[in-house]
Amino acid sequence: MSLKLKAEADDQGRRLDRVLRKALEDMPLSAIHRQLRKGLVLVNGKKAEANYLVNSGDEIRVKLKEMPVQPKAKSQGRIMAGPPLSILFEGEGLLVLNKAAGLAVHGTKGSEGGAYGNSLAEQVLEYLKPKLPPSLSFKPGPLHRLDKPSSGVIVFSTNLEGARNFSALLQKREIKKYYLALAEGKIVKEEIWRDDLTRDREKKKTYSKESDYSAAGAKAKAALTRIKTLASNTEYSLILAEIETGRTHQIRAQAAARGHPLLGDIKYGGKKNKGGFLLHAWRMEIPAFISAGGKAGPLVIEAPLPDYFLLKLNELFGEDLVL
């Protein structure tokens, strides 16, 4: 028994073992490598090594000696109805969305995912399914982190080139990300927050060396956030936070370490707030972006604030607040 596969454009340049790992989801990686070592994987009729770089159009034949495996199938699960995707930009291998607070980016097997019955990733896959070219190994996914309780800009890839380009810019810290957050206390000046953050995976909490806590045995990672106060009173401050690093819970942990936890962020010492804390990924600037018309320049994307966030700001700072 053998299985025939054909590589497509988004498989181009990927290692053979990684392509097979995606295409043969039910086969363990160790079994895939055994098939390769035994010469049971042929590319264009010839035996191929694990590190062979696949070309579009390659014909891959896998002789199945270990287990009956079928190519990875598209999910047939029911996608529960939810609000339509809030699309901010689509093109050049990217799909940029305005995520709702309470919606999980990733779902988990056997669960219904986020607040609307399925994860954002599942909704995106369902939306893109009729648009995507065939591929053995590429699957659209989020290109950076955004916590379930947070709202705002999040970027998904729609092809391999888009994913690679965005990830390269992100790694070089050339993409600028700005968040709006409502913090407790009065923050009266622009500040730069520098911390070495540690992550306690069991408690799912991030700690700063400036706080009274530490995560034993965890490796500290540098975090840098630039803060500008947009509005404040004696009890609360609306801050604009530009992050240069993307640590888990970075803004939440750094704000709490300075005595300014986000309102509603009980996990980090904040007061209770109906609906939870207010943290919104408001703006993203992607440099050296090539538009569909072939013109180079930055792509600037802004996600409108949710109504409940605006209502809270009007309540605290008046309706004349301009962002």
C-alpha positions as CSV (number, residue, x, y, z in Angstrom):
1,M,0.0,0.0,0.0
2,S,1.3,3.4,-0.8
3,L,0.1,7.0,-0.6
4,K,0.7,9.6,-3.3
5,L,1.0,13.3,-2.6
6,K,1.8,16.3,-4.7
7,A,3.6,19.3,-3.4
8,E,2.1,22.8,-4.1
9,A,3.4,26.3,-4.1
10,D,3.3,26.8,-0.3
11,D,5.3,23.6,0.2
12,Q,8.2,25.0,-1.8
13,G,11.5,25.1,0.1
14,R,10.3,23.2,3.2
15,R,12.1,20.1,4.5
16,L,10.5,16.8,3.4
17,D,10.1,15.5,7.0
18,R,8.2,18.7,8.0
19,V,5.9,18.5,5.0
20,L,5.1,14.9,5.8
21,R,4.5,15.8,9.4
22,K,1.8,18.2,8.4
23,A,0.4,16.0,5.6
24,L,0.3,12.8,7.7
25,E,-1.2,14.2,10.9
26,D,-1.9,10.7,12.4
27,M,1.6,9.3,11.9
28,P,4.1,10.0,14.7
29,L,7.3,12.0,13.7
30,S,9.4,9.0,14.7
31,A,7.5,6.7,12.3
32,I,7.9,9.3,9.5
33,H,11.7,9.3,10.1
34,R,11.7,5.4,10.1
35,Q,10.0,5.4,6.7
36,L,12.6,7.8,5.4
37,R,15.6,5.9,6.8
38,K,14.2,2.7,5.3
39,G,13.9,4.3,1.9
40,L,10.1,4.0,1.8
41,V,9.6,7.6,0.8
42,L,10.2,8.5,-2.8
43,V,10.3,11.9,-4.4
44,N,9.8,11.9,-8.2
45,G,10.6,8.2,-8.1
46,K,13.9,8.5,-6.1
47,K,14.7,7.8,-2.4
48,A,14.8,11.1,-0.5
49,E,16.4,12.2,2.8
50,A,14.6,14.0,5.6
51,N,16.3,17.3,4.9
52,Y,15.4,17.3,1.2
53,L,13.9,20.7,0.3
54,V,10.6,20.1,-1.4
55,N,9.8,21.8,-4.8
56,S,6.4,22.8,-6.0
57,G,5.2,20.0,-8.3
58,D,7.2,17.2,-6.6
59,E,5.4,13.9,-6.5
60,I,5.9,12.2,-3.1
61,R,5.1,8.6,-2.6
62,V,5.0,7.0,0.8
63,K,5.1,3.2,1.1
64,L,2.9,2.5,4.2
65,K,4.5,-0.3,6.2
66,E,3.6,0.8,9.7
67,M,0.0,2.1,9.8
68,P,-2.8,3.0,7.5
69,V,-2.5,6.8,7.2
70,Q,-4.5,9.2,5.1
71,P,-3.6,12.7,4.2
72,K,-4.5,15.3,6.7
73,A,-8.2,16.2,6.1
74,K,-9.9,19.5,6.4
75,S,-11.9,19.8,9.6
76,Q,-15.4,18.5,9.2
77,G,-16.5,19.8,12.6
78,R,-19.5,22.1,12.8
79,I,-18.4,25.8,13.1
80,M,-20.9,27.3,15.5
81,A,-22.4,30.6,14.5
82,G,-20.8,33.8,15.8
83,P,-20.3,37.3,14.7
84,P,-18.7,37.8,11.3
85,L,-14.9,38.3,11.1
86,S,-14.0,42.0,11.6
87,I,-11.5,42.3,8.8
88,L,-9.2,45.3,8.9
89,F,-6.9,44.3,5.9
90,E,-6.5,41.4,3.5
91,G,-3.7,41.0,1.0
92,E,-0.1,40.2,0.5
93,G,-0.4,36.9,2.3
94,L,-1.9,38.5,5.4
95,L,-5.3,38.7,7.0
96,V,-5.6,41.3,9.7
97,L,-8.6,41.2,12.1
98,N,-10.1,43.1,15.0
99,K,-10.4,40.3,17.6
100,A,-13.3,40.5,20.2
101,A,-12.4,40.3,23.8
102,G,-13.2,36.9,25.3
103,L,-12.6,35.0,22.0
104,A,-9.8,32.5,22.2
105,V,-7.3,32.7,19.3
106,H,-6.6,29.0,19.5
107,G,-9.2,26.3,20.4
108,T,-8.4,23.0,22.1
109,K,-9.4,19.6,20.9
110,G,-12.7,18.5,22.4
111,S,-13.7,22.1,23.4
112,E,-15.8,24.8,21.9
113,G,-12.9,27.3,22.1
114,G,-13.8,30.9,22.7
115,A,-16.8,32.9,23.8
116,Y,-18.6,32.4,20.5
117,G,-18.4,28.6,20.5
118,N,-15.2,28.2,18.4
119,S,-11.8,29.8,18.3
120,L,-10.8,32.7,16.0
121,A,-8.3,30.3,14.2
122,E,-11.2,28.0,13.4
123,Q,-13.3,30.9,12.1
124,V,-10.4,32.1,9.9
125,L,-9.8,28.6,8.5
126,E,-13.5,28.4,7.6
127,Y,-13.4,31.8,5.9
128,L,-10.2,31.1,4.0
129,K,-11.0,27.5,3.0
130,P,-12.5,28.4,-0.4
131,K,-9.7,30.9,-1.2
132,L,-6.6,28.9,-0.3
133,P,-4.6,27.0,-2.9
134,P,-3.9,23.4,-2.1
135,S,-0.9,22.6,0.1
136,L,0.4,19.6,2.0
137,S,2.0,21.6,4.8
138,F,0.7,25.1,5.0
139,K,-2.2,26.0,7.3
140,P,-3.2,29.7,8.0
141,G,-2.5,30.7,11.6
142,P,-1.9,33.7,13.9
143,L,1.6,35.3,13.5
144,H,1.8,36.8,17.0
145,R,0.1,36.5,20.4
146,L,-3.1,38.2,21.7
147,D,-4.6,36.9,24.9
148,K,-8.2,35.7,25.1
149,P,-9.4,38.6,27.3
150,S,-7.8,41.3,25.1
151,S,-9.2,42.8,21.9
152,G,-7.8,44.4,18.8
153,V,-5.4,43.9,16.0
154,I,-4.2,40.3,15.2
155,V,-2.5,39.1,12.1
156,F,-3.0,35.7,10.4
157,S,-1.0,34.4,7.4
158,T,-2.8,33.3,4.2
159,N,0.3,31.9,2.5
160,L,3.8,30.9,3.4
161,E,5.4,34.0,1.9
162,G,3.3,36.3,4.0
163,A,4.1,34.3,7.1
164,R,7.8,34.4,6.5
165,N,7.9,38.1,5.6
166,F,5.9,39.1,8.7
167,S,7.8,36.8,11.0
168,A,11.2,38.2,9.8
169,L,10.1,41.8,10.5
170,L,8.8,40.8,13.9
171,Q,12.0,39.0,14.8
172,K,14.0,42.2,13.9
173,R,11.5,44.2,16.0
174,E,10.6,46.4,13.0
175,I,6.9,46.1,13.5
176,K,5.4,48.6,15.9
177,K,2.5,47.6,18.1
178,Y,0.5,50.0,20.3
179,Y,-2.0,49.1,23.0
180,L,-4.6,51.1,24.8
181,A,-5.1,50.1,28.5
182,L,-7.0,51.5,31.5
183,A,-4.8,51.4,34.5
184,E,-5.4,52.1,38.2
185,G,-3.9,55.2,39.7
186,K,-2.6,58.4,38.2
187,I,0.3,58.1,35.7
188,V,1.3,61.7,35.0
189,K,4.3,61.4,32.6
190,E,5.8,59.4,29.8
191,E,7.7,56.4,31.1
192,I,9.9,53.6,29.8
193,W,9.2,50.3,31.6
194,R,12.2,47.9,31.6
195,D,11.9,44.6,33.4
196,D,13.2,41.1,33.4
197,L,10.1,39.0,33.4
198,T,9.7,35.4,34.4
199,R,6.8,33.2,33.6
200,D,5.2,30.7,36.0
201,R,3.7,28.2,33.6
202,E,1.7,26.3,36.3
203,K,0.1,29.5,37.6
204,K,0.0,31.0,34.1
205,K,1.3,34.2,35.5
206,T,4.2,36.6,34.6
207,Y,6.4,38.2,37.3
208,S,8.7,41.2,37.3
209,K,11.8,41.5,39.4
210,E,10.4,44.8,40.6
211,S,7.5,43.0,42.2
212,D,7.5,41.0,45.4
213,Y,7.1,37.8,43.6
214,S,9.3,35.5,41.5
215,A,8.8,32.4,39.5
216,A,11.3,29.9,40.8
217,G,13.5,28.3,38.2
218,A,12.1,30.3,35.3
219,K,14.4,32.0,32.9
220,A,14.0,35.8,32.9
221,K,13.4,37.6,29.6
222,A,13.9,41.3,29.0
223,A,10.8,43.4,28.4
224,L,10.5,47.0,27.2
225,T,7.4,49.1,27.1
226,R,7.0,52.8,26.3
227,I,4.1,54.5,28.1
228,K,2.3,57.7,27.3
229,T,-0.7,58.9,29.4
230,L,-3.6,60.0,27.2
231,A,-6.1,60.9,30.0
232,S,-6.1,60.6,33.8
233,N,-7.8,61.5,37.0
234,T,-7.1,60.8,40.6
235,E,-8.1,57.1,40.3
236,Y,-7.4,55.9,36.7
237,S,-5.2,56.5,33.7
238,L,-5.7,55.7,30.0
239,I,-2.3,54.8,28.7
240,L,-0.9,54.2,25.2
241,A,1.7,51.4,25.5
242,E,4.2,50.7,22.7
243,I,5.8,47.3,23.2
244,E,9.2,46.5,21.8
245,T,9.1,42.9,23.1
246,G,6.2,40.5,23.1
247,R,6.3,38.7,26.4
248,T,3.3,36.9,27.7
249,H,1.2,39.3,29.8
250,Q,3.9,41.9,29.4
251,I,1.8,45.1,29.9
252,R,-0.3,43.5,32.6
253,A,2.7,42.4,34.7
254,Q,4.7,45.6,34.2
255,A,1.8,47.8,35.1
256,A,1.1,45.8,38.3
257,A,4.7,45.8,39.3
258,R,4.5,49.6,39.4
259,G,1.4,49.8,41.4
260,H,-0.8,50.4,38.4
261,P,-2.6,47.2,37.6
262,L,-5.2,47.3,34.9
263,L,-8.7,47.9,36.1
264,G,-10.5,44.6,36.3
265,D,-7.3,42.5,36.1
266,I,-7.8,40.5,39.3
267,K,-5.0,38.1,38.4
268,Y,-2.5,41.0,38.8
269,G,-4.1,42.8,41.7
270,G,-6.6,45.0,39.9
271,K,-10.0,45.9,41.2
272,K,-13.1,44.0,40.0
273,N,-14.7,45.4,36.9
274,K,-17.7,44.1,35.1
275,G,-16.5,42.5,31.9
276,G,-12.9,42.2,33.1
277,F,-9.9,44.3,32.3
278,L,-9.6,46.7,29.3
279,L,-6.6,46.1,27.1
280,H,-6.9,46.7,23.3
281,A,-4.3,46.1,20.6
282,W,-5.1,49.4,18.9
283,R,-2.5,50.1,16.2
284,M,0.1,48.2,14.2
285,E,2.7,49.7,11.8
286,I,4.3,47.3,9.3
287,P,7.3,48.9,7.6
288,A,8.5,48.3,4.0
289,F,5.2,46.9,3.0
290,I,4.6,46.3,-0.7
291,S,1.0,47.1,-1.5
292,A,-1.0,45.4,-4.2
293,G,-0.2,48.3,-6.5
294,G,3.5,47.7,-6.1
295,K,4.2,50.8,-4.0
296,A,6.5,50.3,-1.0
297,G,5.6,52.0,2.2
298,P,4.4,51.3,5.8
299,L,1.1,49.6,6.3
300,V,-0.7,51.3,9.2
301,I,-3.7,49.4,10.7
302,E,-6.0,50.6,13.5
303,A,-8.7,48.6,15.3
304,P,-11.6,50.7,16.6
305,L,-12.2,50.4,20.3
306,P,-15.1,48.2,21.4
307,D,-18.3,50.1,22.5
308,Y,-17.9,49.0,26.1
309,F,-14.4,50.3,26.2
310,L,-15.5,53.7,24.9
311,L,-18.4,53.9,27.3
312,K,-16.0,53.3,30.2
313,L,-13.7,56.0,29.0
314,N,-16.6,58.4,28.6
315,E,-17.7,57.6,32.1
316,L,-14.3,58.3,33.6
317,F,-12.9,61.1,31.5
318,G,-15.9,62.7,29.7
319,E,-17.2,62.5,26.2
320,D,-14.7,65.1,24.9
321,L,-11.8,62.6,25.0
322,V,-10.1,62.3,21.6
323,L,-7.8,59.4,20.8
